[in-house]
Amino acid sequence: MVGMGGSQRTFSANSKDYKLLEEIGHGASATVYRAIFLPTNEVIAVKCLDLDRCNSNLDDIRREAQTMSLIDHPNVIKAFCSFVVDRNLWVIMPFMAEGSCLHLMKIAYPDGFEEAAIGSILKETLKALEYLHRQGHIHRDVKAGNILLDTNGVVKLADFGVSACMFDTGDRQRARNTFVGTPCWMAPEVLQPGSGYNSKADIWSFGITALELAHGHAPFSKYPPMKVLLMTIQNAPPGLDYDRDKKFSKSFKEMVAMCLVKDQTKRPTAEKLMKHSFFKHAKPPELSVKKLFADLPPLWNRVKALQVNSCIVVILHWCLIQLERGMINVAEMSQLKDAAQLALKRMPSGDQEALSQVQTISKCS
């Protein structure tokens, strides 16, 4: 399945034309690599979807990839082409050199971004949603992990692995009844079987994403999925607290509250939301977003650091449990702690969040 991208950019469906380099992201059923398209020496991204671990059948996945190739908007990730390699579907996409907003928060902003950057990121994301909804699509997985950034400040909405094209029956406005997405970001109507939902579900997820960018994590993120489901349905909608979140403007708080209304009929459309004063005053992303990753090492080094640091944290946590059970002594625990901290210092990127976790565990010993 060969597609076109940009102005006369053609990519082949032959895996030998691509050289996979570093891993820059991974999920439950897919891994994303920085890669080179050898015929033109262009740097691109290759998403390798493991078909054996994917819930959808190949025809559905091919259809989703084809939908991605038809997307044409500056704030939406486009698939140049896709093809099957062994038991994987390779999707060829643009390389976004700074990774996702989630990755950036993990590596350098554990408490979230400043409002100026949030406004720029959300406005660009809303442009993407406005386009998708106008084309009859529901994204269904809007979150910081699916908002990608490039070195020049470009913001793009990614991951249509769970998106739904509403053209398939000719009824562009019919509601969905399928449970797909990430619980923390999912709208109440999505979580309640049989209620049906439409593009307004993306507006709820957009509001949750605003809170995620403001705090460094989504509401209810520390709870297991089933509890999140119940809390989303039964509790009052989350929001920005007028006392606790004093650093954020009234306009930002009002915009978030508009998105997080349980009755989907009372939520604004993406087009209407774009007219809110919060977005009218948002700065261009090249001014407020670019400085977020100034002086940070390359994306692939940051991803590697996060992976290694996560492993170290897991190992130290396991050692602490063994210490409590009397399986190792304090001296052995101390040696392991010192070795882990030395490894952290030698990482190509300083992951402050992981380092903090390590230090917390170390103190417990």
C-alpha positions as CSV (number, residue, x, y, z in Angstrom):
1,M,0.0,0.0,0.0
2,V,2.0,3.0,-1.3
3,G,1.0,6.6,-0.6
4,M,2.2,10.1,-1.2
5,G,3.3,12.6,1.4
6,G,3.9,16.3,1.1
7,S,4.9,17.7,-2.3
8,Q,5.7,14.8,-4.6
9,R,7.3,12.7,-1.8
10,T,6.9,9.0,-2.6
11,F,7.8,6.1,-0.3
12,S,8.1,2.5,-1.3
13,A,6.5,-0.6,0.2
14,N,9.8,-2.5,0.3
15,S,11.2,-2.9,3.8
16,K,14.8,-3.1,2.3
17,D,14.5,0.6,1.4
18,Y,14.3,1.5,5.1
19,K,17.0,1.4,7.8
20,L,15.6,1.3,11.3
21,L,17.7,3.2,13.8
22,E,16.8,4.0,17.4
23,E,13.5,3.2,19.2
24,I,11.7,6.4,19.9
25,G,8.4,5.1,21.3
26,H,6.4,2.0,22.1
27,G,3.0,0.8,23.2
28,A,1.1,-2.4,23.9
29,S,1.2,-3.6,20.3
30,A,3.5,-1.2,18.5
31,T,7.1,0.1,18.5
32,V,8.1,3.3,16.7
33,Y,11.6,3.8,15.3
34,R,13.6,6.7,13.9
35,A,14.5,5.4,10.4
36,I,16.1,6.4,7.1
37,F,14.4,6.0,3.7
38,L,17.5,4.9,1.9
39,P,16.6,6.0,-1.7
40,T,16.4,9.7,-0.6
41,N,18.3,9.5,2.7
42,E,15.3,11.1,4.4
43,V,14.8,10.7,8.1
44,I,11.3,9.4,8.8
45,A,9.5,7.4,11.6
46,V,8.4,3.8,11.2
47,K,5.6,2.4,13.4
48,C,5.8,-1.4,13.6
49,L,2.5,-2.8,14.6
50,D,2.6,-6.4,15.9
51,L,-0.4,-8.0,14.3
52,D,-0.4,-11.0,16.7
53,R,-0.8,-8.6,19.6
54,C,-3.4,-6.3,18.0
55,N,-7.1,-6.8,18.7
56,S,-8.2,-5.7,15.2
57,N,-8.0,-7.9,12.1
58,L,-5.7,-7.1,9.3
59,D,-8.4,-5.7,7.0
60,D,-9.5,-3.2,9.8
61,I,-5.8,-2.2,10.4
62,R,-5.2,-1.7,6.7
63,R,-8.4,0.4,6.5
64,E,-7.1,2.6,9.4
65,A,-3.7,3.0,7.7
66,Q,-5.5,4.0,4.5
67,T,-7.5,6.5,6.4
68,M,-4.3,8.0,7.8
69,S,-2.8,8.3,4.3
70,L,-5.8,10.4,3.2
71,I,-5.4,12.8,6.1
72,D,-4.1,16.2,4.9
73,H,-3.8,18.8,7.7
74,P,-0.6,20.5,9.1
75,N,-1.6,19.5,12.7
76,V,-2.3,15.8,12.0
77,I,0.2,13.1,11.5
78,K,-0.1,11.6,8.0
79,A,0.8,8.1,7.0
80,F,2.9,8.2,3.8
81,C,2.4,4.5,3.2
82,S,2.0,1.1,5.0
83,F,2.8,-2.5,4.2
84,V,3.1,-5.9,5.9
85,V,6.6,-7.2,6.9
86,D,6.4,-10.7,8.4
87,R,3.8,-10.4,11.2
88,N,4.1,-6.7,11.5
89,L,2.4,-3.8,9.7
90,W,4.9,-1.0,9.0
91,V,3.4,2.5,8.8
92,I,5.7,5.1,7.4
93,M,5.2,8.6,9.0
94,P,7.0,11.9,9.5
95,F,9.7,12.0,12.2
96,M,8.7,14.4,15.0
97,A,12.1,15.0,16.6
98,E,11.0,16.1,20.1
99,G,8.6,13.2,20.7
100,S,5.3,13.5,22.6
101,C,4.2,16.0,25.3
102,L,4.0,13.1,27.7
103,H,7.6,12.1,27.0
104,L,8.7,15.8,27.5
105,M,6.9,16.0,30.8
106,K,8.4,12.8,32.0
107,I,11.9,13.9,31.1
108,A,11.9,17.5,32.2
109,Y,8.5,18.8,33.3
110,P,7.0,16.4,35.9
111,D,4.6,19.1,37.2
112,G,3.3,20.2,33.8
113,F,4.0,23.1,31.5
114,E,3.5,26.8,31.8
115,E,0.1,28.2,30.6
116,A,1.7,29.9,27.5
117,A,3.0,26.6,26.2
118,I,-0.2,24.8,27.1
119,G,-2.3,27.3,25.2
120,S,-0.1,27.0,22.1
121,I,-0.2,23.2,22.2
122,L,-3.9,22.9,22.8
123,K,-4.8,25.4,20.1
124,E,-2.8,23.4,17.5
125,T,-4.4,20.2,18.8
126,L,-7.9,21.7,18.6
127,K,-7.2,22.7,14.9
128,A,-6.5,19.0,14.3
129,L,-9.7,17.9,16.0
130,E,-11.7,20.5,14.1
131,Y,-10.4,19.2,10.9
132,L,-11.0,15.5,11.8
133,H,-14.5,16.1,13.0
134,R,-15.3,18.1,9.8
135,Q,-14.1,15.1,7.8
136,G,-16.3,12.7,9.9
137,H,-13.7,11.2,12.1
138,I,-13.6,10.6,15.9
139,H,-10.1,10.3,17.2
140,R,-11.0,8.5,20.4
141,D,-7.6,8.7,22.1
142,V,-6.7,12.4,22.6
143,K,-4.0,12.6,25.3
144,A,-0.6,14.1,25.8
145,G,1.1,10.9,24.7
146,N,-0.5,11.4,21.2
147,I,0.5,15.0,20.8
148,L,3.8,15.1,19.0
149,L,6.3,18.0,18.8
150,D,9.0,18.9,16.2
151,T,12.1,20.9,16.8
152,N,10.7,24.0,15.1
153,G,7.7,24.0,17.4
154,V,5.2,22.2,15.1
155,V,2.5,20.4,17.0
156,K,0.7,17.3,15.5
157,L,-2.0,15.0,16.7
158,A,-1.0,11.3,16.2
159,D,-2.2,7.7,16.6
160,F,-5.2,6.7,14.7
161,G,-4.9,3.1,15.9
162,V,-8.2,3.5,17.6
163,S,-9.8,6.2,15.4
164,A,-13.2,5.6,13.8
165,C,-14.1,6.7,10.3
166,M,-17.8,7.5,10.2
167,F,-18.0,7.3,6.4
168,D,-18.3,3.5,6.3
169,T,-22.1,3.4,6.2
170,G,-22.6,6.7,4.6
171,D,-24.1,8.1,7.8
172,R,-21.6,10.8,8.8
173,Q,-23.3,11.6,12.0
174,R,-24.1,8.2,13.5
175,A,-22.9,7.6,17.1
176,R,-20.5,4.9,18.1
177,N,-21.1,2.1,20.6
178,T,-17.6,0.6,20.9
179,F,-15.4,0.8,24.0
180,V,-12.0,2.0,22.7
181,G,-9.4,4.4,24.2
182,T,-7.6,5.1,27.5
183,P,-9.8,5.1,30.6
184,C,-8.4,8.3,32.3
185,W,-9.2,10.3,29.2
186,M,-12.5,8.7,28.2
187,A,-15.8,10.5,28.3
188,P,-18.6,9.3,30.6
189,E,-20.8,8.3,27.6
190,V,-18.0,6.2,26.2
191,L,-17.7,4.3,29.5
192,Q,-21.4,3.5,29.7
193,P,-22.5,0.7,27.4
194,G,-25.3,1.4,25.0
195,S,-25.4,5.1,25.5
196,G,-23.6,5.9,22.2
197,Y,-21.2,8.7,21.5
198,N,-20.0,11.1,18.8
199,S,-17.2,13.6,18.3
200,K,-18.1,15.4,21.5
201,A,-16.2,12.5,23.3
202,D,-13.0,14.0,21.8
203,I,-13.9,17.3,23.5
204,W,-14.0,15.6,26.9
205,S,-10.6,13.9,26.2
206,F,-9.3,17.3,25.1
207,G,-10.3,18.8,28.5
208,I,-8.6,16.0,30.4
209,T,-5.5,16.5,28.2
210,A,-5.5,20.2,29.3
211,L,-5.4,19.1,32.9
212,E,-2.7,16.6,32.1
213,L,-0.5,19.3,30.5
214,A,-1.2,21.6,33.5
215,H,-0.4,19.1,36.2
216,G,2.0,16.6,34.6
217,H,-0.6,13.8,34.9
218,A,-4.2,13.1,34.1
219,P,-6.9,13.1,36.8
220,F,-7.4,9.7,38.4
221,S,-4.2,8.4,36.8
222,K,-3.0,6.8,40.0
223,Y,-6.1,4.5,40.2
224,P,-6.7,1.2,38.4
225,P,-8.9,1.3,35.3
226,M,-12.1,-0.1,36.9
227,K,-12.0,2.6,39.6
228,V,-11.3,5.3,37.0
229,L,-14.4,4.1,35.1
230,L,-16.6,4.4,38.2
231,M,-15.1,7.7,39.3
232,T,-15.6,9.2,35.8
233,I,-19.3,8.1,35.7
234,Q,-20.2,8.8,39.4
235,N,-18.0,11.8,40.5
236,A,-18.3,15.4,39.6
237,P,-16.1,16.3,36.5
238,P,-12.5,17.1,37.3
239,G,-11.2,20.6,36.7
240,L,-8.7,23.3,37.6
241,D,-9.2,24.4,41.2
242,Y,-9.7,28.1,41.6
243,D,-7.6,28.2,44.8
244,R,-5.0,25.4,44.3
245,D,-4.4,26.3,40.6
246,K,-3.9,30.1,41.1
247,K,-1.1,30.3,38.6
248,F,-3.6,29.6,35.8
249,S,-5.9,32.2,34.2
250,K,-9.6,32.4,34.6
251,S,-10.0,32.0,30.9
252,F,-8.0,28.6,30.9
253,K,-10.1,27.3,33.8
254,E,-13.4,28.3,32.1
255,M,-12.3,26.6,28.8
256,V,-11.5,23.4,30.6
257,A,-14.8,23.5,32.5
258,M,-16.7,23.8,29.1
259,C,-15.0,20.7,27.9
260,L,-15.7,18.6,31.0
261,V,-19.5,18.7,31.1
262,K,-21.0,15.2,31.6
263,D,-23.9,15.9,29.2
264,Q,-22.3,15.6,25.8
265,T,-25.0,17.7,24.2
266,K,-23.9,20.7,26.3
267,R,-20.2,20.4,25.3
268,P,-19.0,22.8,22.6
269,T,-17.9,21.5,19.2
270,A,-14.2,21.9,18.3
271,E,-15.2,24.8,16.0
272,K,-17.1,26.6,18.7
273,L,-14.4,26.0,21.3
274,M,-11.8,27.5,19.0
275,K,-13.6,30.9,19.4
276,H,-13.0,30.9,23.2
277,S,-10.9,33.8,24.5
278,F,-8.2,31.4,25.8
279,F,-7.3,30.4,22.2
280,K,-7.6,33.9,20.8
281,H,-4.7,34.9,23.0
282,A,-2.6,31.8,22.5
283,K,0.9,32.5,21.2
284,P,2.3,30.9,18.0
285,P,3.9,27.5,18.9
286,E,7.3,28.6,17.5
287,L,7.5,31.1,20.3
288,S,6.2,29.2,23.3
289,V,6.8,25.6,22.5
290,K,10.3,25.6,21.1
291,K,11.9,26.7,24.3
292,L,10.4,23.7,26.1
293,F,13.1,21.4,24.7
294,A,16.0,23.8,24.5
295,D,19.3,22.2,25.6
296,L,17.7,18.7,25.9
297,P,19.6,15.8,24.3
298,P,18.3,14.0,21.2
299,L,14.9,12.2,21.5
300,W,16.4,8.7,21.1
301,N,18.9,9.3,24.0
302,R,16.0,10.6,26.2
303,V,13.9,7.5,25.4
304,K,16.8,5.2,26.2
305,A,17.4,7.0,29.5
306,L,13.8,6.7,30.5
307,Q,13.8,2.9,29.7
308,V,17.0,2.3,31.7
309,N,15.9,4.4,34.6
310,S,12.6,2.6,34.7
311,C,14.4,-0.7,34.9
312,I,16.7,0.6,37.7
313,V,13.6,1.8,39.7
314,V,12.0,-1.7,39.3
315,I,15.2,-3.4,40.4
316,L,15.6,-1.2,43.4
317,H,12.0,-1.7,44.4
318,W,12.5,-5.5,44.1
319,C,15.6,-5.2,46.3
320,L,13.7,-3.3,48.9
321,I,11.1,-6.1,49.1
322,Q,13.9,-8.7,49.4
323,L,15.4,-6.6,52.2
324,E,12.1,-6.5,54.1
325,R,11.8,-10.2,53.7
326,G,15.4,-10.7,55.0
327,M,16.6,-12.2,51.7
328,I,19.4,-9.6,51.4
329,N,21.1,-7.5,54.0
330,V,21.5,-3.7,54.3
331,A,25.1,-3.8,53.0
332,E,24.0,-5.6,49.8
333,M,21.1,-3.2,49.4
334,S,23.5,-0.3,49.7
335,Q,25.8,-1.7,47.1
336,L,22.9,-2.2,44.7
337,K,21.7,1.4,45.4
338,D,25.1,2.9,44.7
339,A,25.5,0.9,41.5
340,A,22.1,2.1,40.3
341,Q,22.8,5.7,41.1
342,L,26.1,5.5,39.3
343,A,24.3,4.1,36.3
344,L,21.9,7.0,36.4
345,K,24.7,9.6,36.4
346,R,26.1,8.0,33.3
347,M,22.8,8.3,31.4
348,P,22.9,10.5,28.3
349,S,19.9,12.4,29.7
350,G,18.9,13.3,33.3
351,D,15.5,12.0,34.0
352,Q,14.6,13.9,37.1
353,E,11.4,12.0,37.7
354,A,13.1,8.6,37.7
355,L,16.0,9.9,39.8
356,S,13.5,11.2,42.3
357,Q,11.9,7.7,42.5
358,V,15.3,6.1,43.0
359,Q,16.1,8.5,45.8
360,T,12.8,7.9,47.5
361,I,13.4,4.2,47.4
362,S,16.9,4.6,48.6
363,K,15.8,6.6,51.7
364,C,13.4,3.7,52.6
365,S,16.4,1.4,52.8
